[in-house]
Structures are given as structure tokens and as C-alpha cells.
Amino acid sequence: MNESLAPDWRLFDPKQLSGRNRRLLHEWINLDQTLEKRNEIEYQIAKRNTQGLPTEYLITYYIYSIQGVERIDWLNQPGESNRPIFASTFQMQISLPINYPCVDGPAEFRFLTHDATGNKIPHPWHPNIRYFGEFAGRVCLNALNTHTSLAWCIDRAALYLRYELYHAIQEPPYPEDPKVAKWVIQQGEPNEWIFFDQPALESRK
């Protein structure tokens, strides 16, 4: 669908919707209003249902963060320092399954590792975001319950990118990627590499 021709949330009447569709509209309104003045975060609607309500979003973060380290095989090189490599743009996909927002149909959050043409793109190096393996990019947000808003989750992921929030200790809630968590504890924290400032960003709205 051409996004410029897509219906706006203001055209929907919540009173005419029920169940899942009302929740989808509520999430859309809340997300749009929350991000309206956030220059460092943008959203696009990637998929809609037959009623025109979003079922998949693409979130773009213009946030300076770690995208990897100098040597991925650092675990096999004891004693060697592995400095972080940074990037300033990351993309996260939010998918809402058909049974969302039921407890057995939670929203799925995943940072993209490839663009639409299959080329690799930066994805975060963070203990609560899967970096290695089949599920690379998967985000562990530890959402409180199914009523937690998408906007809350988007903001929490932004805190991850800034390293203002992370869990790297091997105890509940366990980190999503144990290898990244090990780097954070053994190198990132001792060398203060995970404590970095954000460069000034130009307005993108």
C-alpha cells in the first residue's frame, strides 16, 4: 500500500471497533503521539489488516550505539582487548500476531540484521538483544504484561541502545545473548566502553 494514501488513525472511530482492532488503534494513536516530537525515533507502518489497522511497524532509531566489537572471535583470544564498533542508525521490526494482544500472542520485537535487498545492516551489540545465531536481533524487553504499550517497549529499546539499561549477569532475568553479556562484564564495564555520550542529532521531522 502506498503510505501516502494510507488511512490516518484520526479517520477511525474507536466506538465502531471491538476487541483486537480497538487495541490496534489504541496502540497506533499512543505510538504516534508519543513519537511525534522524538527526533531520534521514527516509525513506519509495514503491514495492515483488512480494516487498515497496523499489524507490523518498522522503527528507526537515530541513536549512537555499539554495533559489534573489533574481533568477533574474542572469546577464543583470552587477554585481548576488543574495542566496540559504533553505528548511529538501527531498525527494529514490531510484529503483532493474529492473536495479539492475548497472553499467548505477545508482540514480537526484532532488530533487523539485513535490509530489504538482503544487505547486512548494523544491529545492536547489547546483552538483552540476540546478536549471534538463528534468532539474531531478537529483543528481550521483559514487558510487565500484555497491557504494556508498544510505545513503552520502543522507549525501553532506546534505553538499551544508549546502554542506560542492561542486564549482563547470568542470573534471572538472564541476558538474551550470553556472549555479549560476557564481553560487557569482562571488557565493556572495566574499560568504560559502554558509557558513551550521544552526539547531537539534527531534526528529522
Phi, psi and omega in degrees: 000137176290119186300327181293338179259359184289147180293146179271152182298337180292344180278351182263141176254113181305330182292341180268000182246159177216159174057233186300318183295324177294321178294319178299318178294316179302316180296318180298312180299312182298317179296314182298315182289326179292320185267359186306320183247019179263099182294336186269357180223131175233158176227152173227150174270121183266327179215151177228159174273185185293341177273355180090012180266143186295136173237355176208135179239154170241117182256125178252124178255123172261068185232130179289122182204173181281131178248359180164188176233167188299324180229114181294332181273026185300333180298336180266004181237071183301138178087352182268136179278140182230092184292149179286153173248134187251156171219168184237002178221130179223153180232133179239136178258133175245121179246132180250106183295167187300330181262011173294137011257032177297159183298333179266012178223058183290156174298145181250128182243128183209124174285134182287141177253349179219149177277186184296336181263003177095000178282143180294141174231158181299138168226155194295146172257096187209140185297339181258015175228126183294127180256320185256155169088189187299327185258030180306135180098345182295137185251132174258108185260347183051046179300144185294317180193183183290350179271355177296130186285156175297323179299321177299316181294321179297318179292323178296320177296326176295322176296324175299311183301322180280356186058032172274350179211126176195156176228113184242355181280140181280068175205161183303139349285125185296145178298150180292323179235105184296331180290317178294320179300320179296319178297318180302314183287318186276331184231314184300313180287310181301324181268000181059030180285339181271001177252096185225153181271155177269129174290157178293137180248140175286154178298136182244007181267000000 
